[in-house]
Amino acid sequence: MLHAPTPPNLDELNPAAMKALVAGLYAQIEHLKLVIAKLRRMQFGRKSEKVSRHIEQLELQLEGLYRLKQSRRKREPPSGGR
């Protein structure tokens, strides 16, 4: 089973590092979406328990990344509107 990496301490990151972290998470999410779509196409052609398990694992990983993104959004201070 895949395990999510331990998130860095966001309070210690400078803005550039935070942007890089967010960009990396978005890239990871997009990659997982593409892999899941490819595996679904493979599954449609032939039923395979192995492919189904792989899809489920990737969907769980994607769900974890979405939760991580949401928890980080909740911890971000609101931006001052003008």
C-alpha positions as CSV (number, residue, x, y, z in Angstrom):
1,M,0.0,0.0,0.0
2,L,1.2,3.5,-0.8
3,H,1.8,5.9,2.1
4,A,1.7,9.7,1.8
5,P,4.9,11.4,2.7
6,T,5.0,13.3,6.0
7,P,4.1,17.0,5.2
8,P,6.7,19.6,6.0
9,N,6.1,22.1,8.7
10,L,4.3,24.8,6.8
11,D,5.1,27.5,9.4
12,E,8.8,27.1,8.5
13,L,8.4,27.4,4.8
14,N,9.2,30.6,3.0
15,P,6.7,31.8,0.3
16,A,8.8,30.4,-2.6
17,A,9.1,26.9,-0.9
18,M,5.3,27.0,-0.2
19,K,4.6,27.8,-3.9
20,A,6.9,25.0,-5.0
21,L,5.1,22.6,-2.6
22,V,1.7,23.5,-3.9
23,A,2.8,23.3,-7.5
24,G,4.2,19.9,-6.9
25,L,1.0,18.7,-5.3
26,Y,-1.0,20.0,-8.2
27,A,1.3,18.2,-10.6
28,Q,1.0,15.0,-8.6
29,I,-2.8,15.3,-8.6
30,E,-2.9,15.8,-12.4
31,H,-0.5,12.8,-12.9
32,L,-2.7,10.6,-10.8
33,K,-5.8,11.6,-12.7
34,L,-4.1,10.7,-16.0
35,V,-3.0,7.3,-14.6
36,I,-6.5,6.5,-13.3
37,A,-8.0,7.4,-16.6
38,K,-5.6,5.2,-18.4
39,L,-6.2,2.3,-16.1
40,R,-10.0,2.7,-16.4
41,R,-9.6,2.4,-20.2
42,M,-7.6,-0.7,-19.7
43,Q,-10.2,-2.1,-17.3
44,F,-13.0,-1.4,-19.8
45,G,-11.2,-3.6,-22.4
46,R,-10.6,-6.5,-20.0
47,K,-11.7,-7.0,-16.5
48,S,-8.8,-7.5,-14.2
49,E,-8.7,-7.6,-10.4
50,K,-5.1,-6.4,-10.5
51,V,-6.1,-3.3,-12.5
52,S,-9.1,-2.7,-10.3
53,R,-6.9,-2.8,-7.1
54,H,-4.4,-0.4,-8.7
55,I,-7.2,2.0,-9.6
56,E,-8.5,1.8,-6.0
57,Q,-5.0,2.5,-4.6
58,L,-4.5,5.5,-6.8
59,E,-7.9,6.9,-6.0
60,L,-7.1,6.6,-2.3
61,Q,-3.8,8.4,-2.9
62,L,-5.6,11.1,-4.8
63,E,-8.2,11.4,-2.1
64,G,-5.4,11.8,0.4
65,L,-3.8,14.6,-1.6
66,Y,-7.2,16.4,-1.9
67,R,-7.5,16.1,1.9
68,L,-4.0,17.4,2.4
69,K,-4.7,20.3,0.1
70,Q,-8.0,21.1,2.0
71,S,-6.2,21.0,5.4
72,R,-3.5,23.3,4.1
73,R,-6.2,25.7,2.8
74,K,-7.8,25.8,6.2
75,R,-4.5,26.6,7.9
76,E,-3.6,29.4,5.5
77,P,-4.4,32.9,6.9
78,P,-7.0,34.8,4.9
79,S,-5.6,37.1,2.4
80,G,-6.3,40.8,3.0
81,G,-8.8,42.0,0.4
82,R,-8.6,45.6,-0.9
